[in-house]
Amino acid sequence: MGLTAADTGDGSGNAAWPLALIGVGAALVIFAHDGFWSVFNARQMERS
């Protein structure tokens, strides 16, 4: 397996890191996506 929880020293804490990064990354993508479309739609409204 390579590195195990014992090798890293802080098993429970390190196990949570990937999940935390995925959650934060997903939230950033969602917020960025919503913000982009709100700005894009506002510009489309101005042109018409």
Number of C-alpha atoms within 10 A of each C-alpha: 3 4 7 9 12 9 9 12 10 10 12 11 10 12 12 10 11 10 11 11 11 11 12 12 12 12 12 12 12 12 11 12 11 12 12 12 11 12 11 11 11 11 11 10 9 7 6 5
